[in-house]
Amino acid sequence: MGLLNNSLQLQGRLRHAAVAAAAAEAAVGRRGVATATDEYLRRNYANNISEYNTVFGALTAQRRHYLLRDAYDDMILDGVQPVRDTFHNLIVGSMKGSRLQDAFYFRDQMKEMGLQPDVNLYNFLISACGKCKNSDAAIMLLEEMRAHGIKLKGETYICLLNSLAATGRTDQVYAIIRDMTAAGLGLNKFCYAGLITAFKNKEPTSEDTMTKILEFVQQSKGWKNVERISKDSSENIMMNVSEEELYNLPTAEYVHRRAFIFKQMTIYHVAIHACADLKNKETLEVLLDMLTKDNYTYDAFIVMQAMRCYLRCGDIDSAVKIFEEYASSKSPPAELYVTLAEGAMIGHTPRGMQLAQETIEKMTSRNFFLNPRMGTDLLLAASGEKTGGYTTANYVWDLMQNRKIAPSLPAVEAYYKGLKEREIPSDDPRLLNVSRVLDNLNIRFGPRRNTNAQA
């Protein structure tokens, strides 16, 4: 590397010193948690390949995917030679963080060191393309696999199918289905999920869209297992990648949550999520009736997406009804309260704003606390209120401040703008506090753009 690159990388290591200290502490715990941070400032992320692999895994587990490239550069500067497992950790971490540019960078680095990606790594790369809605990159990877004589497996086809579905390319999705059939593979529930997603994302939406979705739900009831090879499944388990995450299903972030989703209802999850995105409550109710006839009961994800659909269609009564029916027999998770409150604020009607605040108060009384993501979503929704006392936005802000949780920059900007539009004295303590938080966030994050979603 040139001197300039080395200098920049060294600056990056100092810039992320606090995080590096935490990661290094996880990697080399035997040094003791009481070791002073100053000592770690003189250290690198780790000392050998085993420790670096642990660091990469820790950064991914902590959702600090943006630091993987920095830690990798640190490792190269230290003269530590990466091995195949290292690149598996890095590419899986980049996939989980939807950092496609980083994933391709690590793929290229791997090749430069004489290591050819295997079929499992290509699966992760194709999955990353789907997360970033880059179908062209997924097709490029398919061509690369064929050029290197790498045999596609059942998982690979389904990764391709769902990655192409992310951009609504139904013609290419059908081409993958034909390829699977020619290879002697049957369709499973994840293939039908991909077909539903492809039609949901196809633009423009046609009258045929919802009909096709219902047809795929019916057809899926006779699905067959796609070829399974034990080492494929064990690879995913070892890397903590569920099938739902690998195939970019909307349930991916909830699959590890106890009793949140019933996996046997995958098709209904995807189809009802599509209804919510497309604001079609008529098809939603057909699906809910089909689900009941199949002797299924609603899980939390079904209720959440049904509420989203009703609320986006302006039907607050139906959303409240399905929430209360679920709550009468089970304890609703925090996400259901947040979904109801956020959706009720659509249009900022007096009734909706009142329902939103009451829902958040009930959630708080049950000792559910807002995390940064939930708080940010609610603050953004509440900050759009143009009339009224701004009580819901103020309430959400106060809840987050009491727990020392900082909302995202866009949410704080929207809240600050809403305050400024009201007749509030310039020396008002709330306005001054919000202004300070906004200034600090602007110093830390703005103006910045995330270009990592592109290959």
C-alpha positions as CSV (number, residue, x, y, z in Angstrom):
1,M,0.0,0.0,0.0
2,G,1.1,3.6,-0.5
3,L,2.1,5.9,2.3
4,L,-1.1,7.9,1.9
5,N,-3.3,4.8,2.2
6,N,-1.4,3.7,5.3
7,S,-1.8,7.0,6.9
8,L,-5.5,7.1,6.2
9,Q,-5.9,3.6,7.6
10,L,-4.0,4.5,10.7
11,Q,-6.2,7.5,11.2
12,G,-9.2,5.2,10.9
13,R,-7.9,3.0,13.7
14,L,-7.6,6.0,16.0
15,R,-11.0,7.3,15.0
16,H,-12.6,4.1,16.1
17,A,-10.4,3.5,19.1
18,A,-13.3,3.2,21.6
19,V,-15.0,0.5,19.5
20,A,-11.7,-1.2,18.8
21,A,-11.2,-1.4,22.6
22,A,-14.5,-3.1,23.1
23,A,-13.9,-5.5,20.3
24,A,-10.4,-6.3,21.4
25,E,-11.6,-6.9,24.9
26,A,-14.2,-9.4,23.6
27,A,-11.5,-11.1,21.5
28,V,-8.8,-11.4,24.2
29,G,-10.9,-11.5,27.4
30,R,-8.0,-13.1,29.2
31,R,-6.4,-9.7,29.5
32,G,-9.1,-8.7,31.9
33,V,-12.0,-6.4,31.6
34,A,-10.3,-4.0,34.1
35,T,-7.5,-3.1,31.7
36,A,-7.5,0.6,31.1
37,T,-8.9,2.0,27.8
38,D,-5.6,3.9,27.4
39,E,-3.8,0.6,27.1
40,Y,-6.0,-0.5,24.2
41,L,-5.4,2.8,22.5
42,R,-1.9,1.6,22.0
43,R,-3.1,-1.7,20.7
44,N,-4.6,-2.9,17.5
45,Y,-7.8,-4.8,17.2
46,A,-6.0,-8.1,17.8
47,N,-2.7,-9.9,17.5
48,N,-3.2,-13.0,15.4
49,I,-5.7,-14.5,13.0
50,S,-7.7,-16.3,15.6
51,E,-8.2,-13.1,17.6
52,Y,-9.1,-11.2,14.5
53,N,-11.7,-13.8,13.5
54,T,-13.2,-13.4,17.0
55,V,-13.2,-9.6,16.5
56,F,-15.0,-9.8,13.2
57,G,-17.7,-12.1,14.7
58,A,-18.1,-9.7,17.7
59,L,-18.5,-6.6,15.4
60,T,-21.1,-8.5,13.4
61,A,-23.0,-9.6,16.6
62,Q,-22.9,-6.0,17.8
63,R,-24.3,-4.8,14.4
64,R,-21.2,-2.6,13.9
65,H,-20.8,-3.9,10.4
66,Y,-19.3,-0.5,9.3
67,L,-16.2,-1.3,11.3
68,L,-15.4,-4.6,9.5
69,R,-13.4,-2.9,6.7
70,D,-11.5,-0.9,9.3
71,A,-10.6,-4.0,11.3
72,Y,-9.6,-5.8,8.1
73,D,-7.3,-3.0,7.1
74,D,-5.8,-3.1,10.6
75,M,-5.1,-6.8,10.2
76,I,-3.4,-6.3,6.9
77,L,-1.2,-3.5,8.3
78,D,-0.2,-5.8,11.1
79,G,0.9,-8.4,8.6
80,V,-1.6,-11.0,9.7
81,Q,-2.6,-13.3,6.9
82,P,-6.3,-13.9,6.5
83,V,-7.6,-17.4,5.9
84,R,-10.8,-18.7,4.3
85,D,-12.8,-18.6,7.6
86,T,-11.8,-14.9,7.9
87,F,-13.4,-14.0,4.6
88,H,-16.5,-16.1,5.5
89,N,-16.8,-13.9,8.7
90,L,-16.3,-10.7,6.7
91,I,-18.7,-11.4,3.9
92,V,-21.4,-12.7,6.2
93,G,-21.0,-9.6,8.3
94,S,-21.3,-7.4,5.3
95,M,-24.4,-9.3,4.1
96,K,-26.0,-8.8,7.5
97,G,-25.3,-5.1,7.4
98,S,-26.4,-4.7,3.8
99,R,-23.0,-3.4,2.8
100,L,-22.7,-4.7,-0.7
101,Q,-19.6,-2.7,-1.6
102,D,-17.7,-4.1,1.4
103,A,-18.9,-7.7,0.5
104,F,-17.5,-7.3,-3.0
105,Y,-14.3,-5.8,-1.7
106,F,-13.7,-8.8,0.6
107,R,-14.5,-11.2,-2.3
108,D,-11.9,-9.4,-4.4
109,Q,-9.3,-9.5,-1.6
110,M,-10.0,-13.2,-1.2
111,K,-9.3,-13.8,-4.9
112,E,-6.1,-11.8,-4.8
113,M,-4.8,-14.1,-2.1
114,G,-5.5,-17.2,-4.2
115,L,-8.7,-18.3,-2.5
116,Q,-11.7,-19.0,-4.7
117,P,-15.1,-18.3,-3.1
118,D,-17.1,-21.5,-2.7
119,V,-20.8,-22.0,-3.3
120,N,-21.8,-20.9,0.2
121,L,-19.9,-17.6,-0.1
122,Y,-21.6,-17.0,-3.4
123,N,-25.0,-17.6,-1.6
124,F,-24.1,-14.9,1.0
125,L,-23.0,-12.5,-1.8
126,I,-26.2,-13.0,-3.8
127,S,-28.2,-12.5,-0.6
128,A,-26.4,-9.2,0.0
129,C,-27.5,-8.2,-3.6
130,G,-31.1,-8.8,-2.6
131,K,-30.8,-6.8,0.6
132,C,-29.4,-3.9,-1.4
133,K,-31.9,-4.4,-4.3
134,N,-29.2,-4.8,-6.9
135,S,-30.4,-7.5,-9.2
136,D,-27.7,-6.8,-11.8
137,A,-25.0,-7.7,-9.3
138,A,-26.8,-11.0,-8.5
139,I,-26.9,-11.9,-12.2
140,M,-23.2,-11.0,-12.5
141,L,-22.4,-13.4,-9.6
142,L,-24.4,-16.2,-11.3
143,E,-22.4,-15.7,-14.5
144,E,-19.2,-15.7,-12.4
145,M,-20.1,-19.0,-10.8
146,R,-20.8,-20.6,-14.1
147,A,-17.5,-19.3,-15.5
148,H,-15.6,-21.0,-12.6
149,G,-17.5,-24.2,-12.9
150,I,-19.1,-23.9,-9.5
151,K,-22.2,-26.0,-9.2
152,L,-25.4,-24.3,-8.1
153,K,-27.3,-25.9,-5.2
154,G,-30.8,-25.6,-4.0
155,E,-30.0,-22.7,-1.7
156,T,-28.2,-20.9,-4.5
157,Y,-31.3,-20.9,-6.8
158,I,-33.5,-19.7,-3.9
159,C,-31.0,-16.9,-3.1
160,L,-31.1,-15.8,-6.7
161,L,-34.9,-16.1,-6.9
162,N,-35.4,-13.9,-3.9
163,S,-32.7,-11.4,-4.9
164,L,-34.3,-10.9,-8.3
165,A,-37.7,-10.7,-6.6
166,A,-36.5,-7.7,-4.5
167,T,-36.7,-5.6,-7.6
168,G,-39.8,-7.1,-9.1
169,R,-38.1,-8.8,-12.0
170,T,-40.7,-11.5,-12.5
171,D,-39.4,-12.6,-15.9
172,Q,-36.0,-13.5,-14.5
173,V,-37.7,-15.1,-11.4
174,Y,-39.6,-17.4,-13.7
175,A,-36.3,-18.1,-15.5
176,I,-34.8,-19.3,-12.2
177,I,-37.8,-21.5,-11.6
178,R,-37.3,-23.1,-15.0
179,D,-33.6,-23.7,-14.2
180,M,-34.5,-25.3,-10.9
181,T,-37.0,-27.6,-12.6
182,A,-34.5,-28.5,-15.3
183,A,-32.0,-29.4,-12.5
184,G,-34.5,-31.7,-10.9
185,L,-35.3,-29.5,-8.0
186,G,-38.8,-29.0,-6.6
187,L,-40.2,-25.7,-5.3
188,N,-40.4,-25.1,-1.5
189,K,-42.1,-22.4,0.6
190,F,-39.2,-20.0,0.1
191,C,-39.6,-20.2,-3.7
192,Y,-43.3,-19.3,-3.4
193,A,-42.3,-16.6,-1.0
194,G,-40.0,-15.2,-3.7
195,L,-42.7,-15.4,-6.3
196,I,-45.1,-13.4,-4.0
197,T,-42.4,-10.8,-3.3
198,A,-41.6,-10.5,-7.0
199,F,-45.2,-9.6,-7.9
200,K,-45.4,-7.3,-4.9
201,N,-42.4,-5.4,-6.1
202,K,-43.2,-5.4,-9.8
203,E,-44.1,-1.9,-11.1
204,P,-46.5,-0.8,-12.1
205,T,-48.9,-2.8,-9.8
206,S,-51.7,-4.3,-11.9
207,E,-55.1,-5.7,-11.0
208,D,-53.6,-9.1,-11.5
209,T,-51.1,-8.6,-8.7
210,M,-53.3,-9.6,-5.7
211,T,-54.8,-12.5,-7.7
212,K,-51.3,-13.9,-8.4
213,I,-50.4,-13.6,-4.7
214,L,-53.5,-15.6,-3.7
215,E,-52.7,-18.2,-6.3
216,F,-49.2,-18.7,-5.0
217,V,-50.4,-19.1,-1.5
218,Q,-52.8,-21.9,-2.7
219,Q,-50.1,-23.5,-4.8
220,S,-47.6,-23.5,-2.0
221,K,-49.6,-25.9,0.1
222,G,-48.2,-28.7,-2.0
223,W,-44.6,-27.7,-1.8
224,K,-41.8,-30.2,-1.8
225,N,-38.4,-30.1,-0.2
226,V,-35.6,-28.7,-2.3
227,E,-32.4,-30.8,-2.3
228,R,-30.8,-30.4,1.1
229,I,-27.1,-31.1,1.8
230,S,-26.1,-31.2,5.4
231,K,-22.9,-29.1,5.1
232,D,-24.9,-26.2,3.5
233,S,-27.3,-26.1,6.5
234,S,-24.4,-26.5,9.0
235,E,-22.5,-23.7,7.3
236,N,-25.5,-21.3,7.8
237,I,-26.0,-22.4,11.4
238,M,-22.3,-21.9,12.1
239,M,-22.5,-18.4,10.7
240,N,-25.7,-17.7,12.5
241,V,-27.6,-17.1,9.3
242,S,-31.2,-18.3,9.2
243,E,-33.0,-19.4,6.0
244,E,-35.3,-16.3,6.5
245,E,-32.3,-14.0,6.5
246,L,-30.5,-15.8,3.7
247,Y,-33.5,-15.4,1.5
248,N,-34.4,-11.8,2.7
249,L,-37.8,-12.6,4.0
250,P,-39.6,-9.9,6.0
251,T,-39.6,-12.2,9.1
252,A,-35.8,-12.4,9.1
253,E,-35.3,-10.0,12.0
254,Y,-37.9,-11.8,14.2
255,V,-37.0,-15.4,13.5
256,H,-34.8,-15.7,16.6
257,R,-37.5,-14.2,18.8
258,R,-39.3,-16.7,21.0
259,A,-42.9,-17.3,20.0
260,F,-42.9,-14.2,17.6
261,I,-43.4,-16.2,14.5
262,F,-44.6,-19.7,13.6
263,K,-42.3,-20.9,10.9
264,Q,-44.8,-23.2,9.2
265,M,-46.8,-20.0,8.3
266,T,-44.0,-18.5,6.1
267,I,-46.2,-18.1,3.0
268,Y,-48.9,-16.3,5.0
269,H,-46.2,-14.0,6.6
270,V,-44.9,-13.0,3.1
271,A,-48.4,-12.6,1.6
272,I,-49.8,-10.6,4.4
273,H,-46.7,-8.4,4.5
274,A,-47.3,-7.8,0.8
275,C,-50.9,-6.7,1.5
276,A,-49.6,-4.2,4.0
277,D,-47.1,-2.8,1.6
278,L,-49.7,-2.6,-1.2
279,K,-52.5,-1.3,1.1
280,N,-55.0,-4.0,0.1
281,K,-57.2,-4.9,3.0
282,E,-59.6,-6.9,0.9
283,T,-56.9,-9.5,0.0
284,L,-55.7,-9.3,3.6
285,E,-59.1,-10.5,4.9
286,V,-59.2,-13.3,2.3
287,L,-55.8,-14.5,3.5
288,L,-56.8,-14.3,7.2
289,D,-59.8,-16.4,6.4
290,M,-57.6,-18.9,4.5
291,L,-55.2,-19.0,7.5
292,T,-58.1,-19.8,9.9
293,K,-59.4,-22.5,7.6
294,D,-55.9,-24.1,7.6
295,N,-56.3,-24.3,11.4
296,Y,-53.5,-21.7,12.1
297,T,-53.8,-19.1,14.8
298,Y,-52.3,-15.6,14.4
299,D,-48.7,-15.1,15.6
300,A,-47.3,-11.7,16.5
301,F,-46.0,-11.1,13.0
302,I,-49.3,-11.8,11.3
303,V,-51.0,-9.4,13.8
304,M,-48.4,-6.7,13.2
305,Q,-48.7,-6.8,9.4
306,A,-52.5,-7.0,9.5
307,M,-52.5,-3.8,11.7
308,R,-50.1,-2.2,9.3
309,C,-52.4,-3.0,6.4
310,Y,-55.6,-1.7,8.2
311,L,-53.9,1.5,9.4
312,R,-52.4,2.3,6.0
313,C,-55.9,1.9,4.6
314,G,-57.3,4.2,7.2
315,D,-59.2,1.5,9.1
316,I,-58.3,2.2,12.7
317,D,-61.2,0.2,14.1
318,S,-60.1,-3.1,12.5
319,A,-56.5,-2.5,13.6
320,V,-57.5,-1.9,17.2
321,K,-59.8,-5.0,17.1
322,I,-57.2,-7.4,15.9
323,F,-54.7,-6.0,18.4
324,E,-57.2,-6.4,21.3
325,E,-58.2,-9.9,20.2
326,Y,-54.5,-11.0,20.2
327,A,-53.9,-9.2,23.6
328,S,-56.9,-11.0,25.2
329,S,-55.0,-14.3,25.0
330,K,-51.3,-13.4,24.7
331,S,-49.0,-10.8,25.9
332,P,-48.3,-8.4,23.0
333,P,-44.6,-7.7,22.3
334,A,-43.4,-4.1,22.2
335,E,-43.4,-4.1,18.4
336,L,-47.2,-4.5,18.3
337,Y,-47.7,-1.4,20.5
338,V,-45.3,0.6,18.3
339,T,-47.0,-0.6,15.1
340,L,-50.4,0.5,16.4
341,A,-49.1,3.8,17.7
342,E,-47.1,4.6,14.6
343,G,-49.9,3.6,12.2
344,A,-52.5,5.5,14.1
345,M,-50.5,8.7,13.5
346,I,-50.9,8.4,9.7
347,G,-52.7,11.6,8.6
348,H,-52.4,13.1,12.2
349,T,-56.1,13.0,12.9
350,P,-57.2,14.0,16.4
351,R,-58.5,10.4,17.1
352,G,-55.3,8.8,15.7
353,M,-53.0,11.0,17.7
354,Q,-55.0,10.3,20.9
355,L,-54.9,6.6,20.2
356,A,-51.1,6.7,19.5
357,Q,-50.4,8.4,22.8
358,E,-52.7,6.1,24.8
359,T,-51.0,3.1,23.2
360,I,-47.5,4.3,24.0
361,E,-48.6,5.0,27.6
362,K,-50.0,1.5,27.9
363,M,-46.7,0.1,26.5
364,T,-44.7,2.1,29.1
365,S,-47.0,1.0,31.9
366,R,-46.1,-2.6,31.0
367,N,-42.4,-1.8,31.4
368,F,-41.7,-1.9,27.7
369,F,-39.2,0.7,26.9
370,L,-38.4,2.3,23.5
371,N,-35.1,1.3,21.9
372,P,-33.4,3.7,19.5
373,R,-35.1,2.3,16.4
374,M,-38.6,2.3,17.9
375,G,-38.2,5.7,19.4
376,T,-36.9,7.1,16.2
377,D,-39.9,5.7,14.2
378,L,-42.4,7.1,16.6
379,L,-40.7,10.5,16.9
380,L,-40.6,10.8,13.1
381,A,-44.3,10.0,12.8
382,A,-45.4,12.3,15.7
383,S,-43.3,15.2,14.5
384,G,-45.4,15.5,11.3
385,E,-48.3,16.8,13.3
386,K,-49.1,20.4,12.1
387,T,-51.9,21.2,14.5
388,G,-52.7,20.4,18.1
389,G,-50.5,20.6,21.1
390,Y,-47.6,18.4,19.8
391,T,-48.1,16.3,23.0
392,T,-47.4,13.0,21.4
393,A,-44.1,14.1,19.9
394,N,-43.1,15.7,23.2
395,Y,-44.0,12.6,25.1
396,V,-41.9,10.3,22.9
397,W,-39.0,12.8,23.1
398,D,-39.2,12.8,26.9
399,L,-39.3,9.0,27.1
400,M,-36.2,8.8,25.1
401,Q,-34.4,11.5,27.0
402,N,-35.2,9.9,30.3
403,R,-33.5,6.7,29.1
404,K,-30.6,8.7,27.5
405,I,-31.5,7.4,24.0
406,A,-30.5,9.5,21.1
407,P,-32.9,9.4,18.1
408,S,-31.6,9.5,14.6
409,L,-30.6,12.8,13.0
410,P,-33.7,12.9,10.6
411,A,-36.0,12.4,13.6
412,V,-34.4,15.1,15.7
413,E,-34.5,17.5,12.7
414,A,-38.2,16.8,12.1
415,Y,-39.0,17.3,15.8
416,Y,-36.9,20.5,16.0
417,K,-38.7,21.8,12.9
418,G,-42.1,21.1,14.5
419,L,-41.2,22.9,17.6
420,K,-39.9,25.9,15.7
421,E,-43.2,26.1,13.8
422,R,-45.0,26.7,17.1
423,E,-45.1,29.8,19.2
424,I,-42.3,28.7,21.6
425,P,-39.9,31.3,23.2
426,S,-36.4,31.0,21.9
427,D,-35.1,30.4,25.4
428,D,-37.6,27.6,26.1
429,P,-35.7,24.7,27.9
430,R,-37.1,22.0,25.6
431,L,-36.2,23.9,22.4
432,L,-32.7,24.6,23.7
433,N,-32.2,21.0,24.6
434,V,-33.4,19.7,21.2
435,S,-31.1,22.3,19.5
436,R,-28.1,21.1,21.5
437,V,-28.8,17.4,20.6
438,L,-29.3,18.4,16.9
439,D,-26.0,20.3,16.8
440,N,-24.2,17.3,18.3
441,L,-25.7,14.9,15.8
442,N,-24.8,17.3,12.9
443,I,-21.2,17.3,14.1
444,R,-21.1,13.5,14.3
445,F,-23.1,12.5,11.3
446,G,-24.0,15.3,8.9
447,P,-23.8,15.9,6.1
448,R,-23.0,12.3,5.1
449,R,-24.3,9.8,2.5
450,N,-24.2,6.1,2.6
451,T,-23.0,4.8,-0.7
452,N,-22.3,1.3,0.5
453,A,-25.5,-0.1,-1.0
454,Q,-24.1,-0.1,-4.4
455,A,-21.6,-2.7,-5.7
